Structures are given as structure tokens and as C-alpha cells.
């Protein structure tokens, strides 16, 4: 299991395919504040709620200077269907081998119904314009997370 990231450290670079199959890199967002959130599976109830919360907050997040990028272990085809079904207008990236999730500390041991397994830990990392970690949140809840993130970033004060 990878180490969790801490504020002030350099964000691990990545390049992943988006829902249209285009390569997207963290460096594409250099110079802008970027919210990178990791979610377990497209089109599941919790992940849909979280993605729609980001979609519904996107204009105000962008007005505050933030870009949003979602990353999951889903294949590109699933991301494309998810983005279309939910009218998601921010990049969704496919991390099928979960190497990026591991680098960000968002892949690890989970427990569900008494079973222990390795999987994606719902996490959000905010990267500053210089490419350093501003905020890292792990084991976040799907519902209410965007509101909490907005409070933590002092966007609603």
C-alpha cells in the first residue's frame, strides 16, 4: 500500500486516458489549482452522487480557480458512458492498473461485509499551481464530500 500524500510534497505526475481516449497529464494543469478525486466505480450510486455534486459545483469551483479531474479503475468505455449519462463536463481518467491511485495513496486494504480486499479508497487531493499537494483527504464519503471540500478550501466563507 502506498504512502498517503501530505501537504507540501510534490504531486506524483501521471498521464492517463480520458473518457474519449485522449491522454491527460497532471502537467496539463500546471499553473492552475486542480482537484483530483479518486472514486471506486463509474455508474454506482455513491460515485454517481459524488460526480454529480462535482458537476453541480463545477462553475463555482472554476470561478475560484479550481479544475476538477476524476480518476477510477474503470476502462475508458465505462467512463465514456458514465460521463454521457450524467452530463459530466470535467475529465474522467481511466487508471485500470491503479498505478496512479497507488502513487496517490488511494489504493489499499478495504473491508466490506467482513471480507478484506485491495481496492480504491475514495480520496481527494488538491494540487496547487506549482504541482504541490495543498490538501489530501482519504476515506471521504460520497455524499456531502464536495460541500466539505468547499468548506476546507474556504470557498464558502
Residue pairs with C-beta under 8 A, 6 or more apart in sequence:
1 102
1 105
1 107
1 108
1 109
2 102
2 103
2 104
2 105
2 107
2 108
3 105
4 105
4 136
4 138
5 11
5 12
5 104
5 105
5 125
5 133
5 136
6 133
6 136
7 132
7 133
7 134
7 135
7 136
8 132
8 133
9 132
9 133
10 131
10 132
10 133
11 26
11 36
11 104
11 125
11 127
11 131
11 132
11 133
12 26
12 100
12 103
12 104
13 25
13 26
13 27
14 25
14 26
14 93
14 95
14 100
14 103
15 23
15 24
15 25
15 26
16 23
16 24
16 71
16 93
16 94
16 95
16 100
17 23
17 24
17 76
17 93
17 94
18 24
18 76
18 79
18 91
18 92
18 93
18 94
19 76
19 79
19 80
19 82
19 83
19 91
19 92
19 94
20 76
20 80
21 76
24 69
24 91
24 93
26 34
26 36
26 127
26 131
27 131
29 67
29 69
29 127
30 129
30 130
30 131
31 129
32 65
32 66
32 67
32 129
33 64
33 65
33 66
33 67
33 126
33 127
33 128
33 129
33 134
34 66
34 67
34 68
34 69
34 126
34 127
35 54
35 61
35 66
35 67
35 68
35 69
35 124
35 125
35 126
35 127
35 149
36 69
36 71
36 104
36 124
36 125
36 126
36 127
37 50
37 54
37 68
37 69
37 70
37 71
37 122
37 123
37 124
37 125
38 70
38 71
38 72
38 101
38 104
38 106
38 120
38 121
38 122
38 123
38 124
38 125
39 46
39 47
39 50
39 51
39 70
39 71
39 72
39 120
39 122
39 142
40 46
40 47
40 72
40 73
40 119
40 120
40 122
41 47
41 72
41 73
41 74
41 120
42 51
42 72
42 74
42 78
42 79
42 81
42 82
42 92
43 78
43 81
43 82
43 85
46 122
46 142
46 143
47 72
47 142
48 82
48 86
49 142
49 143
50 122
50 142
50 143
50 145
50 146
51 70
51 82
51 86
51 88
51 92
52 86
52 88
53 143
53 145
53 146
53 147
54 61
54 68
54 70
54 88
54 90
54 146
55 86
55 87
55 88
55 89
55 90
56 146
57 146
57 150
58 68
58 89
58 90
60 150
60 155
61 68
61 150
61 155
64 153
64 155
66 126
66 153
67 90
68 90
68 91
69 90
69 91
69 92
69 93
70 88
70 90
70 91
70 92
70 93
71 92
71 93
71 95
71 100
71 101
71 106
72 79
72 92
72 93
72 94
72 95
72 120
73 94
73 95
73 96
73 98
73 101
73 120
74 82
74 94
74 96
75 94
75 96
76 94
79 92
79 93
79 94
82 88
82 92
83 92
93 100
95 101
98 107
98 120
101 107
101 120
101 121
104 123
104 125
105 121
105 123
105 136
105 138
106 120
106 121
106 122
106 123
106 125
106 138
107 118
107 119
107 120
107 121
108 118
108 119
108 121
109 116
109 117
109 118
110 116
110 117
110 118
110 119
110 121
121 138
121 139
122 139
122 140
122 141
122 142
122 145
123 136
123 137
123 138
123 139
123 140
124 135
124 136
124 137
124 140
124 145
124 149
125 133
125 135
125 136
125 137
126 133
126 134
126 135
126 136
126 149
126 153
127 133
127 134
128 134
135 152
135 153
137 149
137 152
140 148
147 156
150 156
151 157
